[in-house]
């Protein structure tokens, strides 16, 4: 009996060791902890990644470009951000690839501090002229979108406005203290600013104005596709499940959001999620279309951050997604 019990104990220990070895640790670097990335958090909390043998965690890296650099230096397996980062890296000889889409709209809203009257139709350019605009650091997508909107209106970002380039979320303090007049913001900061009386509803809705836009994708080293394709396949499969679950199970997605953002009250979180759904923020299938990249590229080219056009296939790999959708 003792021998039998010993053998059973050994078998259990070996099984546990094998299971532990089968679990691959995956770190995804994020530039900010925001509700726009909710499908990623849903995938973690609801077990879609663990079902594939992946132990996925998100690590926030606020410094400009830090999330991208973490992937390049192998501190993280991948990062969440626009595919334009892959284009920036390619221009310097690096190779990154987008493998799945998450945020398929330009997740930025322009708001005016309380006391400023929002512009009437056709008066947006004159309204923005001479204003101080709080936006993200140079090279980040919020900054690029801000510059794109200004140029599209015939304004010079260097001469006609003052760009206050600050970390995400700091636009709340900038507008509240009147150090800035306009904020380029995103959720959950948008709803927080409304609830705190810092600004009203946005006067410019980028998701609606620009349409499909490869804004926040999962990007990995190209070598990962060559050396560990099965890991990539598992991650993409789980991420797609998380996207579909988020869009079809609002209450459960909201419960995950509450865990990730415990200081936000339920009313604010609900408003945030409702806005994201209404503005078609999240990709419905995980695919990045050539059109969505064309919009993203147009923004960074207009902002003069990307100097040359970069081909879709040279920075985006949808082969794993296509396996799931065909």
C-alpha positions, 0 to 999 in steps of 0.5 A: 500500500505504501508503495502504491501511494508513493507511486501515485504521489510521484505520478501527481507530481510529475503531472503537475511539473509537466503542466507547469512546463506546458504553460508559457509565460507571455508578457504584453507591454501596454503604454497605458492601462486603459479600457480600450484594451479591455478585450485583452484583460477579458482574455486574461480573466476569463481564461481564454489564454490559459486554455491555450497553455499561455500565462498572459499578463499586461505590464504598463510602461508609460514612457514614450516608446517603452512598450515597443522597446520592451518587445525589441529587447525581449523584456516582453513577448509583444506590445499593444499599440499601433502598427505604425510602431512596426513601421518606425522600427523597420525604418531602422532595420528592425522587424516587428509584425502585427498579428491581431487587431484589438482597437479598430478605431482612432480611440481619441476624443477632443474635449474643451475645458469648462468655460469654452464654448464648443465650436459650431459646424464649420468653425473648428479651425478657428476655434482651435487656432491659438489654443493650448492642446494637451496631447500625448508625447511626440511619436505616440498615436494620440499626438499623431492624431492631434497633428493630423486633425490640425493639418487637415483643418489647414492649421500648422501644429508648430505655429497655430497652436501650442501642443502640450505633450504629456503622459496619458491621463495628465490631460485631466489636470492640465485642463482642470488647472487651465494650463491647457484649453483642449485635451486629446483624451481617451477612455476611461479619462474621458468619462472621468473628466465629464463626471468631475466637471472638467469638460463636457462631451467631446466636440470632435469624435475621432472614431466616427470621423476617421472610421476603421483605423488600426489603432491598437494591435498586438505586435511581436518580433518577426522572429517569434513567428518563425521560431515559435509559430504555435505560441503565436497561433495559440495567442491569436486564437485566444485573443480572437475569442476574447474579442468576440466574448467582450462584444457579446457579453457586456455584463461579464466584460464590465465585471472584468473592467471593474476588477481592472479599474477598481477606483472607477464607480460602476456608473462611470465604467458602464458609460465608458463601455457603452461609448466604446461599443457605440463607437465600434471601438473594438475589432469584431474579428481581430483582422487588420484590413489594408484599409485600416492600415491605410488610415493609420499610415495617413495619420502618421505620414500627415503628422510627419512622423513616418517619412515614407510609405510602408507596405501592409504586408511588410509590417502586418501578418494576418496569416494566423487570423486567416486560419481562424476565419476561413 
